[in-house]
Amino acid sequence: MRTPHVVVVMGVAGTGKTTIGPLLAARLRVPYAEGDDFHPPANIATMSAGTPLDDDDRWPWLDAIGAWAHGRAGLGGVVSCSALKRSYRDRLRAAAPGVVFVHLTGDRALIEDRMGQRQGHFMPTALLDSQFAALQPLGADEAGAAVDVSGSPEEITERAAKALAELPDAS
């Protein structure tokens, strides 16, 4: 029997992490954790004001997500987290070595359009450029897969599940 992966659904704001994450978790029959819920209130206030977080802001947030992922090792789980830089993913892997990444990717215009349509989210569209500037795609040595975000949430989830099924066993 395959050991379930602990999956980080990553990507810039507006790629659908919060939509695809729960769908993927349901498909894999594992719990889902919303990465935004791990942010301290100060981080949310900073982003709500239109100011990007710096690394010092991100470390405690990444450590909290890493602790959750560590606790799910061998059990499986899905958590959303932008994980834009290699150093952020390295920090997550340090806490949870078996974690794998599903990098949601797509055309900037599509992502900006989707961001403009969502309601009640603290991340303004104005920060999208800073997200793309910070983005370091998965390296060939990083466990995971890039998944295009065009199409319906169900189509994206299907592509993500297929990509995960092709990865080595998490054991």
Protein Blocks (a to p, Z undefined) as FASTA:
>chain_A
ZZddddddeddehilmmmmmmmmmmmnopacddfklmpcfklmmmmmnopacdfklmmmm
mmmmmmmmmmmgonapadddfklafklmmmmmmmmmmbccddddddfklmmmmmmmpghi
abdfklmmmmmmmpccddfklgcddddfedjfklmmmmmmmmmmmpccfZZ
